[in-house]
Amino acid sequence: MNHRDLPRVLVAGGTGYIGGGVLKILQQQGFWVRALCRAPHRLREPSHCDDIFVGQVTRPSTLKGLCQGIDVVFSSIGTRSLRRKPTFWEVDYQGNLNLLEAAKQENVKHFIFVSVVRGSEMARLSPIAEAREKVAQAVKESGMDYTIFAPTGFFNDMAEFFFAAQKRGVIRLFGEGLGRINPLSSLDFGEEVARAILASERRNTVREVGGCETFTHRQIAELAFQSLDKEPRIYCLSPWVISLGATLLRPFNYNAYALFKFFEFIASTPDVTGEVLGWRRLEDFFANLAQGMSLVSAERALCLRRSSNQPQDSTTLKAVEVSSQVSQLAKTKLRARFEQFAQLRAKYGTAKAIEMLREGLPERQKTLMNPFIALVPLAEGFRRSIPIFEQLGMEMEVVDLSNQGKDGVLEIQRVCPYRELAAEFGLSSPCQITCDLEVEAIQQAFPDLKGRILSKLARGDCVCLFKYEREVNSTASHDGK
Ligand SMILES: NC(=O)c1ccc[n+]([C@@H]2O[C@H](COP(=O)([O-])OP(=O)(O)OC[C@H]3O[C@@H](n4cnc5c(N)ncnc54)[C@H](OP(=O)(O)O)[C@@H]3O)[C@@H](O)[C@H]2O)c1
């Protein structure tokens, strides 16, 4: 693993759903990661960590040395338990403040915290949101760089719909179920956390985030039944029932009361959507759960890499199938480019159509690539982009060519997803409206980056080969400034 120049990250909450996804992605992208946990056996894959620190956020004396050598702290610690003790004031609030203090003492540069969507609004009704918003405020005032994520529901919350449909055959919605939400996968979220760590323009921001598709709660319930091939049985609970339930619970179990208040807010708010992140789809996630996969496997299968070495058991085959459904979405976008070209060609001729496709491409390439290649060597950045190419059905490998004061990379693509499209649209080769234009645009977007296409599948070569290089000391010059 190459950790060169990458910030060292502490993940608190890595035994949980959100933190587990973040851990996996950070490890995959080559970050050096320390996980804080009270019970290390609860880490799903300890191999995703370079270091495991055993400690309890609720007991500051156990946190000594936790943030030593750490540049960035990420925390998704929080209790979602119906048990009365510890209360979420002790965990979500005081525990996270203890962690913040430990980070400050060790001069950590950047603190990333997970709050809740519509936090300040929700804080008036829900004590959980109030606790997390107070921590978010303390993070903002800490003097460290910060990123506050306020996510809408994650796939693990949506899985509750699925399990209700599977086990009870009935889903009870709070209210009419017409509120809109765009649920998010922890892996898509992890990818955004990685970008937030690297791109300085994403610092000191509060971002409400969600996934790539928006549903009403009722549609999610229907999707759950559909994935199980069951007739939907959906009942509505009036919001006042939730409110009454919360009030009755309050004297006995404050945590349960707080959770009910959280649901009351979500049920009575027409829109809790956030900025769209990622590409993983709830339908595919439910389909995997219906195959009997665990929560974690169901999500991981959405990004499974197709490799000839993988055992082709029925689970793997299903995952590959799901993965290809995802790439279908991305392929629709590819096709749109060829359609646009065909329309322009019909009107203005080939040369002018290609000229018009160039418009705005350098700016788009800059927005796309900068978060990947700013601050890190090219090979690191290119490796991180592999999952994006996989969505297009491509198989990419990256070779670090850095040598003699140059930061260089060789990008190998074994599959060209454009060839069939080119034939369909009457082009002898797709390169002139795809990679040729892109490499040219990259040169314009990053003047100190030299790019060359060395071989092309469309010309009968065995792979497409792209070489990029720049001076080593220009690595930091793309820092979005
Ligand atoms: N999931 C969502 O849809 C969602 C949406 C928006 C915001 N959030 C916020 O994000 C937080 C985390 O969500 P999640 O889905 O990742 O929850 P999760 O799976 O329950 O994970 C919670 C994490 O917090 C740790 N934790 C819980 N109680 C603790 C305690 N007493 N002392 C120390 N650590 C403790 C857990 O460690 P152990 O394994 O040791 O228990 C685990 O690592 C939630 O509490 C919520 O406020 C969640």
The ligand as an SDF file (V2000), in Angstrom:
LIG
                    3D

 48 52  0  0  0  0  0  0  0  0999 V2000
  -27.7300    5.6290    9.3070 N   0  0  0  0  0  0  0  0  0  0  0  0
  -28.3920    6.6880    8.9130 C   0  0  0  0  0  0  0  0  0  0  0  0
  -29.3130    6.6280    8.0940 O   0  0  0  0  0  0  0  0  0  0  0  0
  -27.9830    8.0680    9.4350 C   0  0  0  0  0  0  0  0  0  0  0  0
  -28.4070    9.1860    8.7440 C   0  0  0  0  0  0  0  0  0  0  0  0
  -27.9880   10.4370    9.1720 C   0  0  0  0  0  0  0  0  0  0  0  0
  -27.2120   10.5450   10.3110 C   0  0  0  0  0  0  0  0  0  0  0  0
  -26.8180    9.4230   10.9890 N   0  0  0  0  0  0  0  0  0  0  0  0
  -26.0140    9.5970   12.2190 C   0  0  0  0  0  0  0  0  0  0  0  0
  -24.8290    8.8330   12.1240 O   0  0  0  0  0  0  0  0  0  0  0  0
  -24.6530    8.0510   13.3030 C   0  0  0  0  0  0  0  0  0  0  0  0
  -24.0310    6.7200   12.9320 C   0  0  0  0  0  0  0  0  0  0  0  0
  -24.9040    6.0010   12.0860 O   0  0  0  0  0  0  0  0  0  0  0  0
  -24.6120    4.4600   11.7400 P   0  0  0  0  0  0  0  0  0  0  0  0
  -25.7250    4.0280   10.8760 O   0  0  0  0  0  0  0  0  0  0  0  0
  -23.2210    4.2860   11.3050 O   0  0  0  0  0  0  0  0  0  0  0  0
  -24.8130    3.8180   13.1930 O   0  0  0  0  0  0  0  0  0  0  0  0
  -24.2190    2.4630   13.7700 P   0  0  0  0  0  0  0  0  0  0  0  0
  -24.0710    1.4610   12.7150 O   0  0  0  0  0  0  0  0  0  0  0  0
  -25.0470    2.1300   14.9630 O   0  0  0  0  0  0  0  0  0  0  0  0
  -22.7400    2.8790   14.2690 O   0  0  0  0  0  0  0  0  0  0  0  0
  -22.5580    3.6540   15.4040 C   0  0  0  0  0  0  0  0  0  0  0  0
  -21.0950    3.7290   15.7790 C   0  0  0  0  0  0  0  0  0  0  0  0
  -21.0120    4.4590   17.0220 O   0  0  0  0  0  0  0  0  0  0  0  0
  -20.3680    3.6460   18.0090 C   0  0  0  0  0  0  0  0  0  0  0  0
  -21.0100    3.7500   19.3250 N   0  0  0  0  0  0  0  0  0  0  0  0
  -22.3030    3.5540   19.6250 C   0  0  0  0  0  0  0  0  0  0  0  0
  -22.4950    3.6500   20.9520 N   0  0  0  0  0  0  0  0  0  0  0  0
  -21.2860    3.9080   21.4950 C   0  0  0  0  0  0  0  0  0  0  0  0
  -20.8160    4.1210   22.8290 C   0  0  0  0  0  0  0  0  0  0  0  0
  -21.6230    4.0540   23.8690 N   0  0  0  0  0  0  0  0  0  0  0  0
  -19.5060    4.3570   23.0050 N   0  0  0  0  0  0  0  0  0  0  0  0
  -18.6530    4.3970   21.9480 C   0  0  0  0  0  0  0  0  0  0  0  0
  -19.0290    4.1930   20.6690 N   0  0  0  0  0  0  0  0  0  0  0  0
  -20.3270    3.9660   20.4520 C   0  0  0  0  0  0  0  0  0  0  0  0
  -20.5540    2.2070   17.5420 C   0  0  0  0  0  0  0  0  0  0  0  0
  -19.5090    1.4270   18.1240 O   0  0  0  0  0  0  0  0  0  0  0  0
  -19.8110   -0.0580   18.7120 P   0  0  0  0  0  0  0  0  0  0  0  0
  -19.7320   -0.9600   17.5150 O   0  0  0  0  0  0  0  0  0  0  0  0
  -18.7000   -0.2700   19.6800 O   0  0  0  0  0  0  0  0  0  0  0  0
  -21.1700   -0.0280   19.3320 O   0  0  0  0  0  0  0  0  0  0  0  0
  -20.4630    2.3490   16.0250 C   0  0  0  0  0  0  0  0  0  0  0  0
  -19.1110    2.3650   15.6180 O   0  0  0  0  0  0  0  0  0  0  0  0
  -26.0480    7.8770   13.8990 C   0  0  0  0  0  0  0  0  0  0  0  0
  -25.9900    7.8180   15.3070 O   0  0  0  0  0  0  0  0  0  0  0  0
  -26.8260    9.0650   13.3980 C   0  0  0  0  0  0  0  0  0  0  0  0
  -26.9510   10.0800   14.3720 O   0  0  0  0  0  0  0  0  0  0  0  0
  -27.1840    8.2000   10.5750 C   0  0  0  0  0  0  0  0  0  0  0  0
  1  2  1  0
  2  3  2  0
  2  4  1  0
  4  5  1  0
  4 48  2  0
  5  6  2  0
  6  7  1  0
  7  8  2  0
  8  9  1  0
  8 48  1  0
  9 10  1  0
  9 46  1  0
 10 11  1  0
 11 12  1  0
 11 44  1  0
 12 13  1  0
 13 14  1  0
 14 15  2  0
 14 16  1  0
 14 17  1  0
 17 18  1  0
 18 19  2  0
 18 20  1  0
 18 21  1  0
 21 22  1  0
 22 23  1  0
 23 24  1  0
 23 42  1  0
 24 25  1  0
 25 26  1  0
 25 36  1  0
 26 27  1  0
 26 35  1  0
 27 28  2  0
 28 29  1  0
 29 30  1  0
 29 35  2  0
 30 31  1  0
 30 32  2  0
 32 33  1  0
 33 34  2  0
 34 35  1  0
 36 37  1  0
 36 42  1  0
 37 38  1  0
 38 39  2  0
 38 40  1  0
 38 41  1  0
 42 43  1  0
 44 45  1  0
 44 46  1  0
 46 47  1  0
M  CHG  2   8   1  16  -1
M  END
$$$$
